[in-house]
Amino acid sequence: MPNQNISSHHFQKKISKFCDERVGPVASKRTLENIKPYLISFIICRKSPPLLNGRIDWAAVEDACGVRDKLTVDLKKQVSFAFDAVRRWLGETPIVEDGAGSRRSTRSNSPGAIASTLTKSSTRKPRRVGDDHRGTGSGSKRTGPQPKEIQPFPEPLFEATDDPVSFQDALVYHMRRFGESYWQLYRAVVQLDETFDHKTLLSWIQGDRVPRSVASFRILSRIEKRYRLSDGYLKSKLPHQSRSLHGHDLGDISPAERRRIALHLPDDFDRLPFSKREEIIDWVRRVIISGSTDYRRYQAAAIRQRYAIRFPGITYGGMAPSQQLHSQFADANKNAAEPCEDPDLLTGVVDAPPRLAMEMADLIRFKTSTLTKIGYQRNGVWGEETAAQKIEHLGLMFGALAASPDGPVKGRGVPLGQLTFGLLIFPGVWDWYLQWREQRRGFYTKWEEDMLMVAQALTRAEVGWIRQHPDLLRNVRPIEGLVAPDEIELATRDWHSACDAFHRHAANRSKEIQRVMRVHRDPFEPIMVILEADSPLSEYRKITDEILKRMPDEHRYPRAAAEAVRSFLLLRIGLHLGLRQKNLRQLRVCPRGHFPTSERRLEDMRCGELRWSDRDGGWEVLIPSVAFKNSGSSFFGQKPFRLVLPDLLDLYEYLEAYINRHRGVLLGPAKDPGTLFVKTVKKTSLNAAYDSTTFYEAWRTVIQRYGIYNPYTGRGAIKGLLPHGPHNLRDILATHILKQTGSYEQASYAIQDTPDVVQQHYGRFLPQDKAALAARILNQVWEAA
């Protein structure tokens, strides 16, 4: 058995250092590079050096190292010291040969004896290569066996009884089974015309590296065939199953798209026919990257045409200007294949002129301030998300009016200086915008109806913001085909009558659109395969199992492991709580043993917290009712939402590991935002907290990586699933309970809403199950008989 006092890894370092200090001065650089891994291979494989008649078989050493006729007397002497140390480490009787050919035997295998062998210094100054040509010269007679021939399928020395867990241990174990050294294996699996470096194979055996490139996986496949292992046996031992390969031939695809596609390509992609490769790339783009619904395809094309007016000087809810831009295009970006940071996609987006920006700021103050100004009235207050949405929608409308009619957007071409909220009381402006949107999409949707509702609210008697600002009319100028001079004159004479006339016009248009509008974005379409299952929750849970199946090694890949655990907890906690995206994203965390945040403080921050409950002996989530979108719902009754998470399927184990270790890895040196879920902080990161867009993209990435079944790679949990966001969790939970119980009331409990809302949104999934639910009860009579 190897000496237990000197580990394999430590002894490899000693041999490597010995080669550099003792073998290097008497050998050429090339010879040293061949001898060093050869010596280390005996340690890795726990194999004795070759002997012939009780002495070192130098002919076999030369053949194995590929240094035939290059072993001088001095070089043999130094190598023999290394062989002596190896045999001592293996617990065997060492045999050391000196330059005269005599031999010396000893049975001392203590760590001190091993170390003294490697550190023993020669009394003579080592000779340099070329000083002595004695030994195995070109004219000397060779003795011993012929070089070992490379067999395509060697016979094993013993049957495989073990199944090592790690990749390194599995590779070394099967090398020992077939009695092969590192160099013999390299010569057997690497072809002469290939540039695969032998050091790469050695790094696998030593555990320093693992296969990552397409070329490495090709070599790995040959090793599996050579040792008659099942296809993918060694690949399954790799510590990072979710990692993409380097080196795929993707033609002229841009680097950014390569990074998104590479993860979803099969390992043998480069060896497939060209038509098959095109088929795979098309499928990945269509299904995984962008999604294959009509709405996603429409958004992927429309997002390239930027036309909105943005308001960078307006802050709401503590959001920075860069976050405002994300929010302004959140609806469009959610279903697009391209990231919103791409500067090419920002073409056409312009800042609002000062006057329009001041008008927008006044509107936001009016609808979000705690108290209105003296003399003004309002009906209802906008929260953070509502204010962001209204700025987005109105920015798109003003952007369409300002866009060039000759460009791809085909806007109206109104000069920026003429844009004002005063234009919004003229029917011609709204009719043009509604028809412009219908022409772009092909039909009317609920978007147009919602915009008309905003217009009615702004012009409503006594409480409308535009109604209470007749001074907006001073900035209105005639626009041919939209606003006539006589309309401006009539509005100037009687402002309130003009607002009343427009309010009636918007109400009539709203009724007309309701009769013809169509649903373009079916929110259930990406998860329809889940909702149609008998147990939607059990079906969706398969994604969490897939994450655990492909969990990276935490010690080798700490950041990748942290991201995988975060992905697992996103889905698990989301499925237990059924929260909206905002509440899940803003959920704070109080580590175990720390003092939790008071409920009043959480009310002020309008967010919840995950904390340890000593009373219940578990992790509880406490969210004040004011933090919810439907805080006035009868579900809450002005009481907070409180739920203790169940300790099922190792949830607490992963949750505590995330809080104590993984979350800190993701944060790095960044400031802790205090939320449970944080972004992976990189050099370009400004903030570790998620916003609505980045949280959506994080969820979508989890579904792309683990949820969608890929027929070309065999990875992914669910066939037919499409990319989607966190809000679909609520659809899954409500539908699951409806299918199991038939109760709208019980389904409403899972998503913190009312039975009426559940019936309105999810009733379509119940009719086909009503008969089955009734039969289940009636059949109990027959089963009892």
Secondary structure, 3 states (H helix, E strand, C coil): CCCCCCCHHHHHHHHHHHHHHHHHHHCCHHHHHHHHHHHHHHHHCCCCCCEECCEECHHHHHHHHCCCCCCEHHHHHHHHHHHHHHHHHHCCCCEEECCCCCEEECCCCCHHHHHHHHHCCCCCCCCCCCCCCCECCCCCCCCCCCCCCCCCCCCCCCCCCCCCCCHHHHHHHHHHHCCCCHHHHHHHHCCCCCCCCHHHHHHHHHCCCCCCEHHHHHHHHHHHHHCCCCCCCCHHHCCCCCCCCECCCCCCCCHHHHHHHHCCCCCCHHHCCHHHHHHHHHHHHHHHHCCCCHHHHHHHHHCCCCCCEECCCCCCCCCCHHHHHHHHCHHHHCCCCCCCCCHHHHCCCEECCHHHHHHHHHHHHHHHCCCCCCCCCCCCCCCHHHHHHHHHHHHHHHHHHHCCCCCCCCCCCCCHHHCCHHHHHCHHHHHHHHHHHHHHHCCCCHHHHHHHHHHHHHHCCCCCCCCCCHHHHHHCCCECCCECHHHHHHHHHCHHHHHHHHHHHHHHHHHHHHHHCCCCCCCCHHHHHHHCCCCHHHHHCHHHHHHHHCCCCCCCCHHHHHHHHHHHHHHHHHHHHCCCHHHHHCCEECCCCCCCCCHHHHHHHCCCEEEEECCCCEEEEEECHHHCCCCCCCCCCCCCEEEECCCCCCHHHHHHHHHHHHHHHHHCCCCCCCECCCCCCCCCCCCCCCCHHHHHHHHHHHHHHHHECCCCCCCCCECCCCCCCCCHHHHHHHHHHHHHHCCHHHHHHHCCCCHHHHHHHHHHHCHHHHHHHHHHHHHHHHHHC
